[in-house]
Amino acid sequence: MGYVPSILVTGANGQLGSELKKLSSAYSQYTFTFLTRDEFPLNDTVRIKDYLKSNQFDFLINCAAYTAVDKAESEKELAWQINATAVGVLAAACRDNIIKFLHISTDYVFDGTAKEPYKADDLTNPQTVYGASKLEGERLAMNENSDAIIIRTSWVYSSYGNNFVKTMLRLFQEKEQISVVNDQIGSPTYAADLAEVIMKMISSGQWYEGIYHFSNEGVISWFDFAGAIKNLSGSSCKINPIPTSAYPTPAKRPAWSVLEKSKIQQHYGIQFRNWEESLRLCIEKIKKAQ
């Protein structure tokens, strides 16, 4: 038997890590190692370096992140440690041990004031601790490892973990009416689709370093998204549209989160599924699991 390339996935219990775990059986030409936050703590830099030195991998997909956007405003140090410092350490360790490093980032690196979809090389201007920590992670990754790939994504949801879709489904059962903001615009990303994109990139045999954008196709508001979830779940809950100003949060939400995705299409021939189709697949999966 020939050489079998190996892939390490961090943040294995998160939405994307869980989707990659499910998808891994379709990629039997690789061996996979999935590590949770407890098994591979990103605040322990010595442990990270030792582990990557003593275990051989060909690829590292870093799905681990501090994603509590509001909490990050008061837990800046922890958010920075996981989203920035640790990413630099991972990138450098991958460089030193000849491991291809792929890291996930976010639309929050932008200020959300654009009117056109954000290109990968557009000016960044994060407005939150979360966004700033993720941007610093990108910077450290590329500084330490010029061969790294970074994928920015937006509005991630899945049948795993906590996310907007699952929150809506729960609220529809608990309440007769809810309010959802209608002036924040973006494109949802089904984590299962992102997992497939990552594996397509890795299995293509081509490695084009740099920053990419990925989401599903279509531009909607959170209110539109909630309405689609309601229709697909057959709920009778009333959804009221409200402005962001009526729903203050510790961290400012981007008014515009649409990402321009032509680069990932050109380099890797990625096709984009429409957000409605992906949402339908996700809700079907959630229903089956109940």
C-alpha positions as CSV (number, residue, x, y, z in Angstrom):
1,M,0.0,0.0,0.0
2,G,1.2,3.5,-0.9
3,Y,1.6,6.5,1.3
4,V,-1.6,7.7,2.9
5,P,-1.6,11.5,3.6
6,S,-2.9,12.5,7.0
7,I,-5.1,15.4,8.1
8,L,-5.4,16.9,11.5
9,V,-8.6,18.8,12.3
10,T,-8.7,21.1,15.4
11,G,-12.0,22.2,17.0
12,A,-13.5,18.8,16.3
13,N,-16.7,19.4,18.3
14,G,-17.6,22.7,16.6
15,Q,-20.0,23.1,13.6
16,L,-17.3,22.8,10.9
17,G,-15.3,20.2,12.8
18,S,-18.4,18.0,13.2
19,E,-19.2,18.3,9.5
20,L,-15.7,17.4,8.5
21,K,-15.9,14.4,10.7
22,K,-19.1,13.2,9.0
23,L,-17.6,13.9,5.6
24,S,-14.2,12.1,6.3
25,S,-15.6,8.7,5.5
26,A,-16.0,9.8,1.8
27,Y,-12.3,10.6,1.7
28,S,-10.8,7.3,2.6
29,Q,-7.6,8.2,0.7
30,Y,-6.7,10.2,3.8
31,T,-6.3,9.4,7.5
32,F,-8.0,11.9,9.8
33,T,-7.3,12.9,13.4
34,F,-9.9,15.0,15.1
35,L,-9.0,16.9,18.2
36,T,-11.3,18.7,20.5
37,R,-10.6,21.9,22.5
38,D,-9.8,19.7,25.6
39,E,-7.4,17.4,23.7
40,F,-5.6,20.3,21.9
41,P,-6.0,23.4,24.0
42,L,-5.1,26.5,22.0
43,N,-4.0,28.4,25.0
44,D,-1.1,25.9,25.6
45,T,1.5,26.9,23.0
46,V,4.1,24.5,24.4
47,R,1.7,21.6,24.0
48,I,0.8,22.7,20.5
49,K,4.4,22.8,19.4
50,D,5.3,19.4,21.0
51,Y,2.3,17.7,19.5
52,L,3.0,18.8,16.0
53,K,6.6,17.9,16.3
54,S,6.0,14.4,17.6
55,N,3.0,13.5,15.4
56,Q,3.3,13.6,11.6
57,F,0.6,15.3,9.5
58,D,0.4,16.5,5.9
59,F,-2.5,19.0,6.5
60,L,-3.9,20.9,9.5
61,I,-7.4,22.3,9.2
62,N,-7.9,24.8,12.1
63,C,-11.6,25.0,12.9
64,A,-11.0,25.9,16.5
65,A,-12.0,29.5,17.4
66,Y,-13.4,31.7,20.1
67,T,-16.8,32.6,18.4
68,A,-18.8,34.1,21.3
69,V,-19.0,37.5,19.6
70,D,-20.6,39.4,22.5
71,K,-18.7,37.7,25.2
72,A,-15.4,38.5,23.5
73,E,-16.0,42.2,24.3
74,S,-15.4,41.3,28.0
75,E,-13.1,38.3,27.5
76,K,-10.7,40.0,25.2
77,E,-7.6,38.2,26.4
78,L,-9.1,34.8,25.9
79,A,-10.5,35.6,22.5
80,W,-7.1,37.0,21.5
81,Q,-5.2,33.9,22.8
82,I,-7.4,31.5,20.7
83,N,-8.1,33.6,17.6
84,A,-4.8,35.3,17.2
85,T,-1.8,34.1,19.3
86,A,-2.5,30.4,18.9
87,V,-3.1,30.8,15.1
88,G,0.4,32.3,14.8
89,V,1.8,29.4,16.8
90,L,0.0,26.8,14.7
91,A,1.1,28.4,11.4
92,A,4.7,28.5,12.5
93,A,4.6,24.9,13.8
94,C,3.1,23.8,10.4
95,R,5.9,25.7,8.6
96,D,8.6,24.0,10.7
97,N,7.1,20.5,10.4
98,I,6.2,20.9,6.7
99,I,2.4,20.7,7.2
100,K,0.0,22.5,4.9
101,F,-2.0,24.9,7.1
102,L,-5.7,25.9,6.3
103,H,-7.4,28.3,8.7
104,I,-11.0,29.6,8.9
105,S,-11.8,33.3,9.4
106,T,-14.8,35.5,9.3
107,D,-16.6,38.4,7.6
108,Y,-16.2,40.3,10.9
109,V,-12.7,41.5,9.8
110,F,-14.6,44.1,7.7
111,D,-16.6,47.0,9.1
112,G,-19.9,46.1,7.3
113,T,-20.3,49.5,5.6
114,A,-19.8,48.3,2.0
115,K,-22.4,48.2,-0.7
116,E,-20.6,45.7,-2.9
117,P,-19.6,42.2,-1.9
118,Y,-16.2,42.2,-0.1
119,K,-13.2,40.9,-2.1
120,A,-10.5,39.0,-0.4
121,D,-8.0,41.9,-0.8
122,D,-10.4,44.7,0.3
123,L,-9.5,46.9,3.2
124,T,-10.2,45.3,6.6
125,N,-11.6,47.4,9.5
126,P,-13.0,45.2,12.3
127,Q,-15.5,46.8,14.7
128,T,-15.4,44.2,17.5
129,V,-12.9,42.4,19.7
130,Y,-13.9,39.2,17.9
131,G,-13.3,40.7,14.4
132,A,-10.0,42.2,15.5
133,S,-8.8,39.0,17.1
134,K,-9.7,37.0,13.9
135,L,-7.9,39.6,11.7
136,E,-4.8,39.4,13.9
137,G,-4.9,35.6,13.5
138,E,-5.0,36.0,9.8
139,R,-2.0,38.4,9.9
140,L,0.0,36.2,12.2
141,A,-0.8,33.1,10.0
142,M,0.4,34.7,6.8
143,N,3.5,36.3,8.6
144,E,4.6,33.0,10.1
145,N,3.6,30.8,7.1
146,S,3.4,32.4,3.7
147,D,2.1,29.1,2.3
148,A,-1.1,29.2,4.5
149,I,-4.7,29.2,3.1
150,I,-7.3,31.3,4.9
151,I,-11.0,30.9,4.2
152,R,-13.3,33.7,5.4
153,T,-16.9,32.8,5.8
154,S,-20.2,34.3,7.1
155,W,-23.4,33.3,8.9
156,V,-22.3,29.7,9.6
157,Y,-25.0,27.2,10.6
158,S,-25.2,23.4,10.8
159,S,-27.3,20.6,12.4
160,Y,-24.4,20.5,14.9
161,G,-23.6,23.0,17.7
162,N,-25.4,26.3,18.4
163,N,-26.4,28.6,15.6
164,F,-29.2,30.9,14.2
165,V,-31.1,28.1,12.5
166,K,-31.3,25.9,15.7
167,T,-32.1,29.0,17.8
168,M,-35.0,29.9,15.5
169,L,-36.4,26.3,15.5
170,R,-36.4,26.4,19.3
171,L,-38.0,29.8,19.5
172,F,-40.7,28.8,17.1
173,Q,-41.8,26.1,19.5
174,E,-41.6,28.2,22.6
175,K,-43.2,31.5,21.4
176,E,-46.1,32.8,19.4
177,Q,-44.1,35.7,17.9
178,I,-40.5,36.8,17.8
179,S,-38.6,39.8,16.4
180,V,-35.6,39.5,14.0
181,V,-33.5,42.3,12.6
182,N,-34.1,43.1,9.0
183,D,-31.3,45.6,8.3
184,Q,-28.3,43.3,8.6
185,I,-27.6,41.8,5.2
186,G,-25.4,38.8,4.3
187,S,-25.1,35.3,2.9
188,P,-25.6,32.2,5.1
189,T,-23.0,29.3,5.0
190,Y,-24.0,25.7,5.6
191,A,-21.0,24.2,7.4
192,A,-21.5,21.0,5.5
193,D,-20.9,22.9,2.2
194,L,-17.8,24.6,3.6
195,A,-16.5,21.2,4.8
196,E,-16.9,19.9,1.2
197,V,-15.1,22.9,-0.2
198,I,-12.2,22.4,2.1
199,M,-11.9,18.7,1.2
200,K,-12.1,19.6,-2.5
201,M,-9.3,22.1,-2.2
202,I,-7.1,19.6,-0.3
203,S,-7.9,16.6,-2.6
204,S,-7.3,18.7,-5.8
205,G,-3.6,18.3,-5.4
206,Q,-3.2,22.0,-6.0
207,W,-2.3,24.4,-3.1
208,Y,-2.7,28.1,-3.9
209,E,-1.9,30.0,-0.7
210,G,-3.7,33.1,0.3
211,I,-7.1,34.4,1.5
212,Y,-10.4,33.1,0.0
213,H,-14.0,33.8,0.6
214,F,-16.8,31.2,0.8
215,S,-20.5,31.3,1.5
216,N,-23.7,30.0,-0.1
217,E,-25.2,31.9,-3.0
218,G,-27.8,34.6,-2.3
219,V,-28.1,37.9,-0.4
220,I,-30.7,38.2,2.4
221,S,-31.4,39.7,5.8
222,W,-31.6,37.8,9.1
223,F,-35.4,38.4,8.9
224,D,-35.5,36.8,5.5
225,F,-33.4,33.9,6.8
226,A,-35.8,33.4,9.8
227,G,-38.8,33.5,7.4
228,A,-37.3,30.7,5.3
229,I,-36.6,28.6,8.4
230,K,-40.2,29.2,9.5
231,N,-41.6,28.1,6.1
232,L,-39.4,25.0,5.9
233,S,-40.2,23.9,9.5
234,G,-43.9,24.5,9.0
235,S,-44.1,26.8,12.0
236,S,-47.0,29.3,12.6
237,C,-44.9,31.7,14.8
238,K,-45.2,35.3,13.8
239,I,-41.9,37.0,12.9
240,N,-41.7,40.8,13.3
241,P,-39.0,42.8,11.4
242,I,-37.0,45.2,13.6
243,P,-34.0,47.5,13.1
244,T,-30.7,46.7,14.7
245,S,-31.2,49.8,16.9
246,A,-34.1,48.0,18.6
247,Y,-31.9,45.1,19.5
248,P,-28.7,46.4,21.1
249,T,-25.8,43.9,21.7
250,P,-22.4,44.4,23.4
251,A,-20.6,43.7,20.0
252,K,-21.6,45.7,16.9
253,R,-23.0,43.5,14.1
254,P,-21.9,44.2,10.5
255,A,-24.8,45.7,8.5
256,W,-23.3,44.1,5.3
257,S,-21.6,40.7,5.3
258,V,-21.7,39.7,1.7
259,L,-18.4,38.1,0.5
260,E,-17.2,38.1,-3.1
261,K,-16.2,34.5,-4.0
262,S,-14.8,34.5,-7.5
263,K,-11.2,33.7,-6.3
264,I,-12.1,30.3,-4.8
265,Q,-14.1,29.5,-8.0
266,Q,-11.3,30.5,-10.3
267,H,-8.5,28.6,-8.4
268,Y,-10.5,25.5,-7.4
269,G,-13.6,25.4,-9.6
270,I,-15.9,25.6,-6.6
271,Q,-19.6,25.7,-7.4
272,F,-21.9,27.5,-5.0
273,R,-25.1,26.0,-3.7
274,N,-28.0,28.4,-3.2
275,W,-28.6,29.2,0.5
276,E,-32.3,28.0,0.3
277,E,-31.3,24.6,-0.9
278,S,-28.6,24.2,1.7
279,L,-31.0,25.4,4.5
280,R,-33.6,22.8,3.3
281,L,-31.0,20.0,3.6
282,C,-29.9,21.1,7.0
283,I,-33.5,21.3,8.4
284,E,-34.3,17.9,7.0
285,K,-31.2,16.6,8.8
286,I,-32.3,18.2,12.1
287,K,-35.8,16.8,11.8
288,K,-34.4,13.3,11.2
289,A,-32.2,13.5,14.3
290,Q,-35.2,14.4,16.5
